Amino acid sequence: MSPTAKLESSGQTQSRLKYPLKGIIPPLVTPLLDEDTLDVQGLERLIEHVLQGGVHGIFVLGTTGETPHLSYQLRQQTIEHSAKIVAGRVPLLVGITDTSLQESLSLAKCAHKHNADAVVLAPPYYFPAGQTELLNWLKMIVPRLPLPCFLYNLPKITKLNFDLPTIKEAMKMSNCIGLKDSSGNMQYVHSILKDVKRSHPEFSVLIGPEDLIADGVLFGADGAVPGGANVSPKLFVDLYSAADAGDIAQVRGLQDQVLLQRQTLYSIGKYESKAIKALKSALSILGICSDLLAPPFNKFLDEERQKVEDGLLLLEDNGIQFVEEPLRKRQKRSPSPDADDNADDNDDDGHVAHNNPSTPQPARDPLLLKTDALLKTPKDPLLL
């Protein structure tokens, strides 16, 4: 029975999704004005930016969105404003992961109220559960969700894997329609494609790690949820399209660009949060939204921000397009003001997050870093 038929037979609300959901669905950062205030204008610029890049859907309140650090009020505001801005142009997915079953249900109801298309659910974190407990939890929550549900496999953060037998049991529930995998384990992905996807082609399998997108799609995955698409959505859309078409020559060139962006931006900084910091810093430099992060994370200070800016210029020189007006052209047209002088003294990875956020600024004239320094492979970047 197809997901649509299962939803109809269960009396649950139908979604506008087409099964399986395919393409690039970026997990958006959450633009902030302060520690508990959504930057609505920044969110609108960000959504329009990724839509112009051709993405096939939008995912809010995921890992890249710093969701565990956001208040429930801020999460609900993010859902409401995202839905208004997207306005049905592409499917809107909403993360509802929480340690509390009731809070997850509350977020799902909010997503349904504002006409989102699906919810995304990772295992409850903090206390690791066993597979029997995980399956019982799924049986408690999934049938009560008012929208179709994607499982979110994120063992690095949740300390728990959706094992294959658990996924197969979850698929028997009417509105479990897909899986996003951010484990980075291609053996696991191949087992899902072989033992689930082949017999249930309507079940959507989406890849998280950016360096595995092409491999996943070429072997049958339906798309990806890459954090880097916040910055360069068209690059990831082009990579998906080439892989979906089986154009290996084009895939090779685009994959090289994806790896270059990943290695360039995610090697800056030293904490587990550095990938999110780099994305928000890049978006600020591009004039899209603030680089402020939710506590306890700190934004990059000037030294790291300059490295991000230099990295963006290097990526632009290598053919990656971010926004319509190239950074170099913007520099010549509009020199930027001096850097923020109000940053607190702290280590080289940022200052206290509740300080005044950096508003989007035109790019400053860089001293280009040496390419080999920028291409240092990050030790263990946060999987997005």
Stockholm file with secondary structure:
# STOCKHOLM 1.0

chainA/1-384         MSPTAKLESSGQTQSRLKYPLKGIIPPLVTPLLDEDTLDVQGLERLIEHVLQGGVHGIFVLGTTGETPHLSYQLRQQTIEHSAKIVAGRVPLLVGITDTSLQESLSLAKCAHKHNADAVVLAPPYYFPAGQTELLNWLKMIVPRLPLPCFLYNLPKITKLNFDLPTIKEAMKMSNCIGLKDSSGNMQYVHSILKDVKRSHPEFSVLIGPEDLIADGVLFGADGAVPGGANVSPKLFVDLYSAADAGDIAQVRGLQDQVLLQRQTLYSIGKYESKAIKALKSALSILGICSDLLAPPFNKFLDEERQKVEDGLLLLEDNGIQFVEEPLRKRQKRSPSPDADDNADDNDDDGHVAHNNPSTPQPARDPLLLKTDALLKTPKDPLLL
#=GR chainA/1-384 SS CCHHHHHHHHTCCCCSCCSSCCEECCBCCCCEEETTEECHHHHHHHHHHHHHTTCSCEEESSTTTTGGGSCHHHHHHHHHHHHHHHTTSSCEEEECCCSCHHHHHHHHHHHHHTTCSEEEECCCCSSCCCHHHHHHHHHHHGGGCSSCEEEEECHHHHSCCCCHHHHHHHTTSTTEEEEEECSCCHHHHHHHIIIIITTCTTSEEEECSGGGHHHHHHTTCCEECCGGGGTCHHHHHHHHHHHHHTCHHHHHHHHHHHHHHHHHHHTSSSSTTHHHHHHHHHHHHTTSSCCCCCTTCCBCCHHHHHHHHHHHHHHHHTTCCCSSSCHHHHHHHSCCCCCCSCCCSCCTTCBCTTSCCCCCCCCCCCCCCCHHHHTCCCSSCCCC
#=GC SS_cons         CCHHHHHHHHTCCCCSCCSSCCEECCBCCCCEEETTEECHHHHHHHHHHHHHTTCSCEEESSTTTTGGGSCHHHHHHHHHHHHHHHTTSSCEEEECCCSCHHHHHHHHHHHHHTTCSEEEECCCCSSCCCHHHHHHHHHHHGGGCSSCEEEEECHHHHSCCCCHHHHHHHTTSTTEEEEEECSCCHHHHHHHIIIIITTCTTSEEEECSGGGHHHHHHTTCCEECCGGGGTCHHHHHHHHHHHHHTCHHHHHHHHHHHHHHHHHHHTSSSSTTHHHHHHHHHHHHTTSSCCCCCTTCCBCCHHHHHHHHHHHHHHHHTTCCCSSSCHHHHHHHSCCCCCCSCCCSCCTTCBCTTSCCCCCCCCCCCCCCCHHHHTCCCSSCCCC
//
